[in-house]
């Protein structure tokens, strides 16, 4: 997954986050990419913190989408 914007000729940095679903607690792979300039900036740190707080695994995310879809019918 890409965090932030990466310009066309900008260097990419690959890093790993220890992610777990906020609903079920399941641990998931956290391979991420960002630009060299964005990495370790204040905006980057804020975005990563928010991402970790709101992350849902695929199963929980799909269940939520189905529930919301059925609710809106």
Beta strands, then each sheet from edge to edge (+ up, - down):
strand 1: 12-16
strand 2: 19-20
strand 3: 27-28
strand 4: 31-35
sheet 1: 1+ 4-
sheet 2: 2+ 3-
end
